[in-house]
Amino acid sequence: MHTMEPIPAWYRVLRGIAHRGFVKPAGLVVAALACAGAMADTYPSRPISLVVPFAAGSSGDAMARRLAQALKESHNATVVVENRSGAGGLLGIEHVARAKPDGYTLLLGSDSLVLGPLTRKSVSFSLNDFVPIARLRVANVYLAAHSQVPVDSVAALVQWARAKPGQLRYASTGASTITHLAAEQFTQQLGLDMVHVPYRGATQSATAAAAGEVEFAWTGAAEVAPMVAAGKVRVLGMLGRGRSPALPSVPTMAELGHEDLWVVSWHGVFAPAGTPPEALRWLDAHIAPAALSPSFQEGAEAMEVEPRGVLAGPEFQRFLAAQRERYQNVIRRGNIQLLD
């Protein structure tokens, strides 16, 4: 009489990963055979490369280095930050999408990961090419006005814009970026006709509003806060779910009666699809807690790093799905053309 041998632990883990949607059931056996040998090794057994698709000194670069330090302190794990900038962050994303899925090449992703496939013709990746591990932070999008414009509230802006259709200008951080789509959502929902002026980044768009090149700008806290202090701009509102410690006096759009007006920028960690379950278990267990550690959180208010920004596992997946659906709707309603 044959007795049934117990199911190996590595297979149970892989089956669990399949239920999360990272391995298709039809590929379970093949993936199991490929991963069985790797399970014998302890992960991580060598340095992990965390690819940042932006230049050194950027907010994403700062996030990655804080995370690497936190993981070193908490688990003695070596994480090497690798900057691969270019094409608005797309080159670094594509590099990780093509990387060997062994758990040793990770991506510090941002809204470009969602927006790239929706807004560009030549993108060769999709969200399905990645396993979301943890969202590290959210950063709010702010609506700033030049100090001399005759409005001091969102309600006054709406009234002024309706009286001057097609005459008022707003700056974004670039065509089809998060701030452009935030502005599109704002104008679509409030029925406004305003002129979009794309700039090459958050600093440039905030500076444009401060200099009076445009009446308004959609930008970030770190870029606009110094200009508020200098009296060059006033911030009318922000698109986050709750007020931020970076600019606590600025009301949310929900507080102003526009409940559905919310957009946040974010950074998170992703692994290539097909990463072994042992590596995913370790990453799931340690990345989000590291982002909640004092060494990660301390001194980062200017980048709006706060505990409420951390999401892991299924919650992060749901957030990404909701973001993609929201932007798809904005792009369709605004008839926004794909970039080359």
N, C-alpha and C positions, 0 to 999 in steps of 0.2 A: 504494500500500500504506500503510495507516495504522499508525502506531507508537503504542504505548500510552504515554500521558503518565505521569510518576511520580506516585505518590499524594502529595497535599499533606501537609506536615508537620502542619498543624493537624488533618487528618482522622485521621492515625495516632495523635495524642495523644487525640483524642476516642474513637477505637476502644478505646484502652487504658483510658480511663475507663469505657467500657461494660463491659469485662471485670471491672473492680472492682465493678460492680453499681450505679454511680451514674446511668447512663443505660440505659434499657431498649433492647435491640437494635431493636425496632420504631420507636423514636423517634430512632434515630441520625441519619437523614437530616435530619429537622426540626431536631434540635439542632445538627447540623453547619452548616446554613444560618444558624441564628441566631447561631452562635459564630464563623463565618468572618471576619466584619468585626471582631469584638472582638479576634481574635487579632493584628490588626495593631497594636493598642495594647500598650504595655508595662504589665504589672501589677506592682505597684500604681502608678497614676498620680495618686492622690489619697488623702486620709486614709481609713483603714479604721475602721469603728465596731465595737467589740467590746462586745456587750451582756452585762451582768452582771445576772441576774435577782434580785439581792439588793441590799440597801442598801449605801451607802458605809461602809467600815470592816469589812465582813464578810470572812471568809477568802477567799471567791471574789473579792471586790473587790481584795484584796491580791494574789491570783494574777494577775488581769488587769493590774494596774498594773506588776507585776514583768515580765510578758511584754511589755507595751508598751515598757518601758524597754530590755529586752534587744534587741528588734527595732530600736529606734531606734539603739542602739549598734552593732549588728552590720550592719544593712542600711539605716540611715537611713530606715526606714519609719515613717510616722506612724500610730499606732494610738490612737484616742480611746476611752476607757472610758466607756460609757453605762450608768448604773444604772437598771434598770426593775424595781423590786421589786413584790411583791404576789402574793397567792394562793399562798404557799409557793413562789415562784419560777416559777409557771406563766405569769404574764402576760408576763414577759420572753421565755420560750421561745416562746409563741404569737406574739409580735411578730416574732421572727426567722423563724419558720416561714412567716409571711405576707410577709416582706420580699422585695424584688426580688433574685433570685439572681444578682447581678453580682459577687460576691466582696468587696463593700464593707460588708456587714453580716454579722458573725459572732456566734456565741453562745459564751459561757463556760458550758458545760453541766456538770451534776453528776448525781448519782443520781436527782434529780427527773425528768430526761429519760426514764429507764427506768421509774421508779415511777409517774409521773403517769398514763400510759395504763392501768396495771395496777390502780390503786387509786382512781381518781376517775371518776365518771359523766360529767362535763361536759367532759372534756379534748378539745380539737379537734386535737391533733397526735399523731404517732407517731414512732418512731425513723426510719421510712422517709422522713420529711420533711427529714432532715438527712444531710449527709456528714460522718462522723467524720474529723477531721484528726489530732489528737494528744491523748493523755492527758497532763496536766501533772504530776499527783501523785496519790498515794493517801494517805488518812488512816485510821488504824486505829480500830476501835470497841473501847472498853475496858469491862470489867465492874468497877465500883467498889462497895465495901461501906461502909456507915456504920462508923465506928471502933469502935462498941460492940457490933456484932453478934458472936455467938459463933462466927465462922468466919474462918479465915485462908487458905483455899485453895478452889479450885473443887470439889475432891472433898468438902470439908467442907460447902460450900454445897449440893451435890446431896443429901448425906445429910440435912441439916437440912430442906431443902425437901420431901423425900419424907416426912419425919416430920410436916410441917405443911402438908398439901395445901390450897391455896386461902387460906392465911393470910399468906404473905410477899409483899411488894409490890416492884415494880421500876419505876423511872422511865425514860421514853424522851423523845426530843426532840419527840414528837408522834405522833398516830395515823398509821399507815401510812408513817412515815418510815423511813430506813435503820436507825436504832437499834431501832425497834419490830420490824422484820422480823428484825434480828439476834437480838433477845431471843426472838422466836417460833421461830426456827430452833434456838436453844439449848434452849428448853423442849420443843420437839417431839422433838428427837433424844435428849434425856435423860429424857423421860417425866415432866416436872415440871408441876405445877399452881401457877402463880403469878399474882398480880393485876397487871395492867398499869395504870400511872398515867401518862397522857401529860402532858407539860409543853410549854411554848412555846419550845423551843430547848435547846441543849446546856448553856449556863450555868445555866439554871433547873433542869434535871434533875440536874446535878452538885451544885448548891446544895441540892436536896431531899435527896439522900443525905447530904450533910455535916451538914444540920440534923436528920437523923433522921426526916424526914417519910415516907421510904420506907427499906426495908432496903438496897436495891441500886439502881444506876443504870447505864444503858448510855449512854456519852457519849464525848467526844473528849479527846485529850491536852492540848490548850491549856486546856480548861476544868477538867480534873480535877487537873492537875499542881500548881497552887497549893494545892489542898485537901489533897493528899497531903503537901506540905511543911509544912502547918499541922497535920498529924496528925488531920484531921477525917474522912478516908476512907482506906481501903487498896484498892489495885487488885489484883484476884485473877487476871485474865487478859485477853488481847486476842485479837481474831479475825483478825489479819493473817497473812500467809504467813511473815513473819520478824520478829524483834524490831526495835523501832523505836529510833532514837537519842534520841527524845523521852523515852521511859521504858524504858531498856534492861534494867532488872531484871524487867520484867513478862513472864512466859512466854506463848507462844502457846498456843492451844487444842490445836494439833497436838502440841506438846511435852508437853501434859498427857494425851495419848492420845485426843484427839478430832480426828482428821485432817480430817474433812469440815466442821468448824465454822470457816468463815472468811467474813467479810464486810468489805468495805472501802468507805469513802466515797471519792469522787474528784472531780476537776475536769478538764475537757478542752475543746478547741476544736472547734466544729462550724461548717460552712457550710450554708446552705439547699440542699436538693436542686435540681439544675438549674444550679448554679454553673458558669460556663465552665471548660473544662479548663485554660486558661492560668493562671487564678487558682488552681485546685486544685493544679497543678504547683508553683507558687510557695509555696503554703501547706504542701504536703507537704514541700517541701525545706527550709523555714526555721522552722516552728513548733517541731517537736521539738528541733532543735539549739539554738534559743533557750532552751528549757526546761532544757537541760543546761548552759547557760552559767553562769559564776561570778556574774554580776550577778543571775541569777534564783535560783540555789541559795543564795547566801550569806545567812547570818543568818536562815534560815527554818525552823530545826529545830522550833520550837514548832508550826509548821503541818505538820510532817512532810513537808517537801519534800526529796526525795532522788532521786538518779539512777534508782533502781530503779522509781520511780513513773512514769517516762516511757515511753509506748508510742505507736507511730505506725502509720498505714495498716492493713494487714490484721490485725496483732496487736491493735490497738485495737478493730477490728470484732469479732474473736473474743471479746475480753473482754466487750464489750457484749452479745453474743448469750448468753454463759454467764451473765452477771448476770441478764438477763431470764428465762432458763429457771429459774434458781435461785429467784428471787422468785415466779415463777408457781407453783412447787411449794409454797413456804412459804405463800402466800396460800390456795391450794386446801386444803392439809392443815389449816390453822388456821381455815378458813371465815371469813376476814377479810372484812368487808362493805365494799363500795365507799363512798367518801365522796362527798358531793354536789359 
